[in-house]
Amino acid sequence: MRLWLFAAAMGALAFPVTAAAQLYEGKAGNAPIIVELDQGDGAPSGRYFYRSTRLDIALDGERDADALKLNARLTGDSLVLKRAGNGWAGTLTTAKGKTLPIALTPATPPAAPVGAPADLDGYDRMQLAGLRLEPARTERIGTRTIRWYTERMSGTRLFRIEGGYAAAALHRINAALTATQWEHVRNWFGCPGYEGGAGIDSDEAGPVYLDDSWVSYPWRTSWGCAGAAHPDFGVQGVIFDARTGSEVKLDDLLRFGKTPPPERSDAWYTYRGGTFATGLVALLKRYHSKQMAASEEDGCSYDDPGVWSFPQAWLTPDGLFVAAYFARVARACDAPEWAVIPWRALNGPAVRRSTARPR
């Protein structure tokens, strides 16, 4: 359930953990820190964070006969580490020239937070240790109640549903929401900003759509992570089948052509870039003819199938919202607010099984 655009940016920044990477804890002066080191076969590298902020700081450097010399480009810190038993000792010199002693010993990561993604490594678990998703205000949507949960340090918030669906489906949806929230908290700490603090400017979900058959919401993120090529933003649509608790794909709600879409493969990409995109453009022209007219003045050529091949999508009271995606030079054109496919036009197998909305 990753926001795919942000995930790509995070992937480009991620420290490539290998089997040689080792995790340590200790102090720089009086400040508790966690350090991950990869000595590997080449130049040493790693990352660390201060427990007070938990934001990632990447390291790279070189080794000499008896020491590792590592630099943090983000902060200007430099570390010199020498082996001390099964740990390390040395110094950290700040960008302002202040030198602090460092002592590191092997760390034993705690268990992952309850409900967190299964792929958290030891460094992630150390980074999230002690954090909580705290219940906050409730919100009534139709006949159902949702409760928002907040992680205080990052400010990340997401809802849970408090009733109104079969127990098994409700548990599955809420578990997926919990895992998603922890994933966004992890992303927050993994995206330090250029000027200190986090590089994520906003990271929020909503509005939430609920009915007898569906649970859906968008999640919007904007970021400027230090080390990324440029600031950016994106949106992810999330749709659950409220009867089963499973996540629903766009192809299960809307499809074009005489045969079912292929499974994810080269053929699927061909289908999305051809049959699906041209069919979606025709459908949008039917319901939004004025807005779909190409405009040279604002540069938002919504009649170009290329911007509709891989839209994010989520449900609203009026139908399925589909979010166009433009190249960076025209990103202001993304996700126009009018791009809704009415319920009656949805034709996928998941919709045919639904009894929640009249067609």
N, C-alpha and C positions, 0 to 999 in steps of 0.2 A: 504494500500500500504506500509506496514511496511517492512523493512528488517527483516525477521523473526528471524534470529539468533541474531541480535543485540537487537531486541525487547524482546527476551527472557532474555537476559542479563539485559536489563533495567528494565524488570519486576521484576527480582530478587532483584534489588537495590531500587526499588521504595518505597517511603514512603507510607504506607497503610492509605490513607485518610479515615476517618470515619465521620459520621454526627457530631461528637463532635469536629472535627478539626476547629480551628478558625484562621483567618488571621489578622495579625497586621503589622503596619508600624511604623517606628521611626528611632532612631539613636543609634549607639554604639559609644560614643564619638562624633566626628563630621561626622562619616561615616553613610550615609543612609542605612538602612537594611529593609528587609521584612522577617517576621517570621510567620511560620505556626505551631501552637501548637495543640496537641491532648492530652488532659488530660485523656480522657477515664475513664475506671473503674480500670485500672491497673497502671503500671508505665507510667509517662508522656513521650512523644516523640514528634518529629517534624522535622523541617528542616528550613533553612534560607539561604538568600543570601545577599551579599553586592551589592548594585546597581551598583557599579563600575565594578564588574566582572560578576555578575549574575549567578555564578556557585553554584549549590546546595551544602549545607553542612548539613549533617544529624545530628540529636540530639537524645539522649536518656538519661534517668536519673531516678530521684526519687523525691518524694515529702515528705516534712515534714509538721509540723502543719500549717505553714503560707507561705511556699515558694516552688518553683520548682527549683531543682538543676539538670542542664542539661549539658551534655558533648558532644563535637564534636570531635569524634575520628580522623577525617580527618585533622583538623587544630590544635588540642590540646586546643582549646578554651573551657572555662567553663562558664556557665551562671547561675546566681542566680536571680530569678524573684519573685517579690511579687506583689499581686494585688494592683492596683492604680486606683480607680474608675472602669471604664469599660475596662481599659488597664492593663499594667504591668510596673513596674519600678524595677531597680536592677543594676547588674553589669555584665560585660563581662571581663573575665581575659584571656589574650592570653597565648600561650605556653611559651612565654618569660617572663611572670609574670607581664605584663602591665595590669592595671585594668582601665576599661572605664565605665562610667555610661551609662545605657540603659534606654530609655523611649519609650514605645510602646503604640499606640492607635489603635482601630479597623480600618481596612483598607477596603475601597470600591474599588473592582477591576474595572479597565476600561473595555470597550468593547474589544473583541478579535480583533487582526489585521484583516483587510479585507482579506478574502479568507482563513483564518486559519481553522484548523480542528474544527468540532463542539464540540469535547469532551474536549476542553481546560477548566480546572477549574480556580478558582480565582487566585490561586498561579501561574499557567502557564501564565495567562493574565498579572499579575503584572511583571512576569519575561520577557515577550516579549514587554512590554509597551514601546512605542517610537521607536522601531526598524522598519526598512524599508527594503523591497526588492527592491534594486535600479537597474534600467536598466543599462546594460553595453554594451559590444561589440556585434555586429551581426555576423552571420555566414551563408554563403550560402550553402545549401545542395540541389543539383539538381536545380530545378526551384523554390525552396522555401527558405524563410529566417527565421532563428530563432534568437532570441535575448536572451542573457544570463542575468540573474538577480542575484545579490549578496547581501547577508546580511553581512555588514561589520564586525560586532563584532565577529561572528563565522567564517566568510569566506565562509559560505555555499552558493553554486551557483547552479542554475538550469535554463533551457531554457524555453522560450515560443515560440509558433509558430505565425508568423506575417501574415500569409495568405496562400492561396492555397487549402483550404478545405471549405466545407459548413459551414456557420456561426454558426449553432447550434452545430455541431460536434466540431468545433474549440473552441468555448466557453467552451464546456464540458471538452475537453482535457486540455486546459490552466487552467481551474479552478482546475482540479485534480493535475496538476503540481504545482500550487500555494500552495495548501493544503499540498502536499508532502514536498515542500521546508520548509514551516513553521514547519512541524513535525520534520524535521532534525535539524532545528535551536533549537527547544525545546530539542531534544535529546542531542545536543551539551552541553547545559547548565546543563542538568541532568546527565552528565558524567564527574565529576571532576577527575583530575589525581592524582596519588600518590604524585607527586613532585610539586604540585601547577599547576595552569592552567587547561585547558581541557584535558580529558583523551582520546579524539578522535584524533588519529594521522592523519587520512585522511578520507574524506567523500565527494565523488565526483561522478558525473554522466557523462556518455559518453562512447564511441562515440554514436551519435544519428543517427538512421536510419529512413528515411522518404521515402514513395512512395505514389501512389494514394490511396492505401488501408490501409497502416499501419504506425504507429508511434511507435518507440521502442527504448529503451536504457537500459543499465545496470547501477546500482548504487552500488559502492564498498565502504565499510567502514572497517576501522581497528581501534581498541580501546583497552584501558587498564584502565577501570573505577576503581577508588578507591573503594575497597570493593568487587569487582568481584574476582572470583577464579583465573583468569589468563587473560592476554591479548588475543585477538582473532581477527578474521577478517571474512568477509562474503560478499556476493554479492546478489543483488536482480535484477531480470529481470522484466521489465515493457513493456507491449505491449498494444496498443490501436487500435481499429478498427477506421480508419480515416473517415469512412463513417458515423458512428454513434456517435463516441466519447466515446464509452464504453470500459472498460478494458477487455482484452481477456485472457482467461485461457489457460494454456498449453493443457488441454484436448480438447479444441476447435480447436487446430492446429494439434495435433498428437495423434492418439489413436490406440489401438490394440485390437484384439478380434472380435467376430462376433456381439456383441451387444454394444450399447453406454455405456460409463463408468457410474457407479452409481453416484448419488449425494454424496456430502461429508458426510461420514458415516463410520461405521466399514467396510462395503462392499467396499467403495472407497479405504480405506487403504489397504484392501486385494488385490484389483485390482492393485493398484500402486506397491505393493511389489511383485506381482506375474506376471500377464499378461503384465502389462505395462513395468516393469523393464526388463523382459526377452525379450520382443519384441524390446525394445530400444537397448539392448545389441546386438541383432541380426542385427539390422539396422546399428548400428555403426560398427560392424564387416564387413558389406557389403561395407561400404564407407571408412573405416579407419582400415583395417585389421592389418596393421603393428603396429599402435599405440595401438590397442586394445589387442595385445598379452600380456598376463600377464608377468610382469617382477619382479622376486624375487630380482633383484639387487637394483632397486630404490623403491620397496615397493608399487608401484602404480598398483594395480591389477584392471585394467579397465574392465576386463571381468567378474567382480563380479557384479551381478545384484543389490546387496545391495547398491552400491554407486550411482545408477541411479534411485532409486525409487521415489525420490522427488527432481528432479533437478530444479534449477532456469533456466529460459530460456528467450532469447530475439532474435530479428530478426537482420540479417546482410545482406549485398548485396548477400552473397552466400547461405543464407537459415537461418535455426533456430539453434542458438547456445544453447546447453544444458550443464549445469555446474554440473559435478559430485561433490558429497559431501562425504568426508572421515572423519573418526574419527580423533580426535585431533592428535594422534601420526603420522598420515600421511596427515595432512592438506595441506602440500606443493603440494600434488597431485591434489587438488581441481581445477575444471574448466580448464582442459587442452585446449589450444588455438585451437586445431584441431577439437574439438568435435562439428562439424556443420552437421546438417541434410539438404541435398539439398532441394531446393524448390519443386522439382518434387516428393519428397518422402513424403511431408506433405499431410495429408489426412483428416483433421478434417473439420467439417461443416463450420467454419469460412473461411477456405482456399478455399473451393469449391465455396463460394459466392464471392471470390475475383477475380478481373480481372487484377490485377496490375502486376502479374508475370507469365510468361509462365510456363507451367508444363511440 
